[in-house]
């Protein structure tokens, strides 16, 4: 049987988050505030991803692909996550905002905030003031990828 444990990563300028899924169940959320210095921030992201992968041994890593306006800092942090997954020999994929907007609404949603709103509806515990956008982004990316993986494994239900 295939391993349906997944680690989903998302980053903002000062926050990185990893959501752990077992099948379509959200098991855990790891949140890390990262330093302003880019090299220290990259090290901090490397540490949280490494610890998470060692602890949960996921079969797959999904990365919320930052938009063009996110800037190079967020792209660097996402590249670190991809690199660590590669070092562990774990396949990874990046998911862009348009795929999430298509998946979380019909007709397709217009803004990423609408996807986050859907995430808050699915997981009310993530709606608290302490939750950052990166947490919702990781969770929505993780659920999207897990649903796609399960559908491809089991086939379409008619």
Residue pairs with C-beta under 8 A, 6 or more apart in sequence:
2 59
2 149
2 153
3 58
3 59
3 60
4 21
4 22
4 23
4 59
4 146
4 149
4 150
5 20
5 21
5 22
5 56
5 57
5 58
5 59
5 60
6 20
6 21
6 58
6 59
6 60
6 61
6 62
6 142
6 145
6 146
6 149
7 18
7 19
7 20
7 21
7 49
7 52
7 53
7 56
7 58
7 60
7 61
7 62
7 85
7 90
7 142
8 18
8 19
8 20
8 21
8 61
8 62
8 63
8 64
8 138
8 139
8 141
8 142
8 145
9 16
9 17
9 18
9 49
9 61
9 62
9 63
9 64
9 78
9 81
9 138
9 141
10 16
10 17
10 19
10 63
10 64
10 134
10 135
10 137
10 138
10 141
11 17
11 34
11 45
11 64
11 66
11 74
11 77
11 78
11 81
11 134
12 74
12 132
12 133
12 134
13 71
13 73
13 74
14 33
14 34
14 36
15 31
15 32
15 33
15 34
15 132
15 133
15 134
16 31
16 32
16 34
16 44
16 45
16 48
16 77
16 81
16 134
17 29
17 30
17 31
17 32
17 132
17 134
17 135
17 137
17 138
18 29
18 30
18 48
18 49
18 52
18 138
19 26
19 28
19 29
19 30
19 135
19 138
19 139
19 141
19 142
20 26
20 27
20 28
20 29
20 30
20 52
20 56
20 58
20 142
21 27
21 142
21 143
21 146
23 146
23 150
24 143
24 146
24 147
24 150
26 123
26 139
26 142
26 143
27 56
28 56
29 126
29 135
29 138
29 139
30 48
30 51
30 52
31 132
31 134
31 135
32 44
32 45
32 47
32 48
34 40
34 41
34 44
34 45
34 77
35 41
35 44
38 73
38 76
41 73
41 76
41 77
42 76
42 77
42 80
45 77
45 80
45 81
46 80
46 83
46 84
49 80
49 81
49 84
49 85
50 84
53 61
53 84
53 85
53 88
53 90
58 90
59 90
59 91
60 90
60 91
60 92
60 93
60 145
60 149
61 81
61 82
61 85
61 90
61 91
61 92
61 93
62 92
62 93
62 94
62 95
62 141
62 142
62 144
62 145
63 78
63 81
63 82
63 92
63 93
63 94
63 95
63 141
64 78
64 94
64 95
64 137
64 138
64 141
65 78
65 94
65 95
65 96
65 97
66 74
66 75
66 78
67 96
67 97
67 112
78 94
81 92
82 92
82 94
85 91
85 92
86 92
93 145
95 141
95 144
95 145
97 112
97 115
98 108
99 144
100 109
100 112
100 115
100 140
100 141
100 144
101 108
101 109
101 110
101 111
101 112
101 114
101 115
102 108
102 109
103 144
103 147
104 114
104 115
104 118
104 140
104 144
105 114
105 115
105 118
109 115
109 118
112 137
115 136
115 140
116 133
116 136
116 137
116 140
118 140
119 126
119 136
119 137
119 139
119 140
120 126
120 127
120 136
122 139
122 143
123 139
126 135
126 136
126 139
